[in-house]
Amino acid sequence: MKRILVTGALGQIGSELVARLRQDYGADNVIETDIHAPTQTSDSPTGGSGPFELLDVTDGQRMAELVDKHQVDTIIHLAALLSVTAEKNPLLAWNLNMGGLMNALEVARQFGCQVFYPSSIAAFGPLTPRFQTPQDTIQRPTTMYGINKVAGELLCDYYFRKYGVDARGVRFPGLISHKTPPGGGTTDYAVEIYYEAVRTGRYVCPIAKGTYMDMMYMEDAITAVIDLMEADGSRLKHRNAFNISAMSVDPEMIRSAIQTWIPTFEMAYEVDSEKQSIADSWPDAIDSSAAHEEWGFRARYNLDATTREMIVHLRKKFAVI
Ligand SMILES: NC(=O)c1ccc[n+]([C@@H]2O[C@H](COP(=O)([O-])OP(=O)(O)OC[C@H]3O[C@@H](n4cnc5c(N)ncnc54)[C@H](O)[C@@H]3O)[C@@H](O)[C@H]2O)c1
């Protein structure tokens, strides 16, 4: 990676990834793009420290023009509609999630770029083995987002086999972070719970106790993107859709981890049936061994370390002592 264009860069992942890429690769070599411009206060932890361009990823011609203009060699394609939002507007989700990826792959083919594409644990479904979910297994997702993600994984493999496009990707679990709020996913509760614990000391959880899902602290997710993109391609047997996870947790586990820091923290449940049914269709704990073997993936933050980081940073953010 030398000249990197990031789509959907103002979202939960992009805002932190761009900051790290600019540190590692030079501010001017990372082109931040999104469908709307950053507001200095909320969106842009990168503080406008490098080039920003408006880009709607459904506009393939504009994407090609930007890749050409900035001499881009790597496209990190993050723009998407996430699981809960996609379920509310499936047609928009299909057009954005599939149309945007198709444009990224076509532009990459035309300009010889490497591509990063994030899939998700949503690419699995109710028929998938729930525990130690293998890298290669049954994938029959029941959500529009999950269907998009499986199709996306396959498209990336297809562009590599047919055109030699160096497309790589992971299946992210739910990502826990304190800089930019999440954008409408089923695992958002695992971020909101920390915000509410610090701000108000109480949280009403929309996901039922005993619902286990894979999660990861954002710093591990960002490191994983860079490590995979920089990995020796000859060692990759899979290339796309690597399972990666740092922990499998349910709401009660997060509650008790928070209570070691905030003993008075209280949590109640008001289960949201739509979110719960999506969560129930996903695995409890996926097996990340292929990522470990093929490119050395290893998560550094477990639940306790993640909780410490979240509480410390959110206390600073909200000036809570
Ligand atoms: N955050 C997670 O927990 C998680 C987990 C698994 C996979 N992923 C995947 O990672 C990627 C990024 O996720 P995120 O959490 O940062 O999402 P997000 O919702 O926080 O951000 C998405 C960004 O895309 C932008 N966007 C929307 N429509 C656009 C368009 N037409 N053109 C250009 N930009 C547009 C939005 O403005 C937003 O800044 C997605 O593909 C998502 O499916 C995320």
The ligand as an SDF file (V2000), in Angstrom:
LIG
                    3D

 44 48  0  0  0  0  0  0  0  0999 V2000
  -18.6110   -1.7510   12.6220 N   0  0  0  0  0  0  0  0  0  0  0  0
  -18.7620   -3.0670   12.7210 C   0  0  0  0  0  0  0  0  0  0  0  0
  -18.9700   -3.5980   13.8210 O   0  0  0  0  0  0  0  0  0  0  0  0
  -18.6380   -3.9200   11.4800 C   0  0  0  0  0  0  0  0  0  0  0  0
  -18.6680   -5.3170   11.6040 C   0  0  0  0  0  0  0  0  0  0  0  0
  -18.5760   -6.1090   10.4730 C   0  0  0  0  0  0  0  0  0  0  0  0
  -18.4120   -5.5200    9.2270 C   0  0  0  0  0  0  0  0  0  0  0  0
  -18.3840   -4.1620    9.1120 N   0  0  0  0  0  0  0  0  0  0  0  0
  -18.2570   -3.5880    7.7820 C   0  0  0  0  0  0  0  0  0  0  0  0
  -17.2440   -2.5900    7.7430 O   0  0  0  0  0  0  0  0  0  0  0  0
  -17.6030   -1.5460    6.8320 C   0  0  0  0  0  0  0  0  0  0  0  0
  -17.5720   -0.2030    7.5350 C   0  0  0  0  0  0  0  0  0  0  0  0
  -18.4260   -0.2700    8.6640 O   0  0  0  0  0  0  0  0  0  0  0  0
  -18.6230    0.9520    9.6760 P   0  0  0  0  0  0  0  0  0  0  0  0
  -19.0180    0.3550   10.9670 O   0  0  0  0  0  0  0  0  0  0  0  0
  -17.4930    1.8900    9.6220 O   0  0  0  0  0  0  0  0  0  0  0  0
  -19.9210    1.6240    9.0370 O   0  0  0  0  0  0  0  0  0  0  0  0
  -20.5860    3.0430    9.3610 P   0  0  0  0  0  0  0  0  0  0  0  0
  -22.0500    2.9120    9.1550 O   0  0  0  0  0  0  0  0  0  0  0  0
  -20.0950    3.5630   10.6710 O   0  0  0  0  0  0  0  0  0  0  0  0
  -19.9610    3.9590    8.2110 O   0  0  0  0  0  0  0  0  0  0  0  0
  -20.3360    3.8150    6.8780 C   0  0  0  0  0  0  0  0  0  0  0  0
  -19.9400    5.0910    6.1470 C   0  0  0  0  0  0  0  0  0  0  0  0
  -20.3650    4.9480    4.7860 O   0  0  0  0  0  0  0  0  0  0  0  0
  -20.8580    6.2160    4.3550 C   0  0  0  0  0  0  0  0  0  0  0  0
  -21.7700    6.0370    3.2250 N   0  0  0  0  0  0  0  0  0  0  0  0
  -23.0760    5.6920    3.2300 C   0  0  0  0  0  0  0  0  0  0  0  0
  -23.5570    5.6470    1.9850 N   0  0  0  0  0  0  0  0  0  0  0  0
  -22.5320    5.9600    1.1540 C   0  0  0  0  0  0  0  0  0  0  0  0
  -22.3930    6.0800   -0.2390 C   0  0  0  0  0  0  0  0  0  0  0  0
  -23.4290    5.8620   -1.0840 N   0  0  0  0  0  0  0  0  0  0  0  0
  -21.1820    6.4160   -0.7420 N   0  0  0  0  0  0  0  0  0  0  0  0
  -20.1360    6.6580    0.0810 C   0  0  0  0  0  0  0  0  0  0  0  0
  -20.2050    6.5610    1.4220 N   0  0  0  0  0  0  0  0  0  0  0  0
  -21.3940    6.2210    1.9500 C   0  0  0  0  0  0  0  0  0  0  0  0
  -21.5410    6.8120    5.5830 C   0  0  0  0  0  0  0  0  0  0  0  0
  -21.6430    8.2220    5.4830 O   0  0  0  0  0  0  0  0  0  0  0  0
  -20.6050    6.3550    6.6930 C   0  0  0  0  0  0  0  0  0  0  0  0
  -19.6260    7.3520    6.9740 O   0  0  0  0  0  0  0  0  0  0  0  0
  -18.9770   -1.9500    6.2710 C   0  0  0  0  0  0  0  0  0  0  0  0
  -18.8010   -2.6480    5.0690 O   0  0  0  0  0  0  0  0  0  0  0  0
  -19.5140   -2.8800    7.3280 C   0  0  0  0  0  0  0  0  0  0  0  0
  -20.4380   -3.7770    6.7740 O   0  0  0  0  0  0  0  0  0  0  0  0
  -18.5090   -3.3510   10.2130 C   0  0  0  0  0  0  0  0  0  0  0  0
  1  2  1  0
  2  3  2  0
  2  4  1  0
  4  5  1  0
  4 44  2  0
  5  6  2  0
  6  7  1  0
  7  8  2  0
  8  9  1  0
  8 44  1  0
  9 10  1  0
  9 42  1  0
 10 11  1  0
 11 12  1  0
 11 40  1  0
 12 13  1  0
 13 14  1  0
 14 15  2  0
 14 16  1  0
 14 17  1  0
 17 18  1  0
 18 19  2  0
 18 20  1  0
 18 21  1  0
 21 22  1  0
 22 23  1  0
 23 24  1  0
 23 38  1  0
 24 25  1  0
 25 26  1  0
 25 36  1  0
 26 27  1  0
 26 35  1  0
 27 28  2  0
 28 29  1  0
 29 30  1  0
 29 35  2  0
 30 31  1  0
 30 32  2  0
 32 33  1  0
 33 34  2  0
 34 35  1  0
 36 37  1  0
 36 38  1  0
 38 39  1  0
 40 41  1  0
 40 42  1  0
 42 43  1  0
M  CHG  2   8   1  16  -1
M  END
$$$$
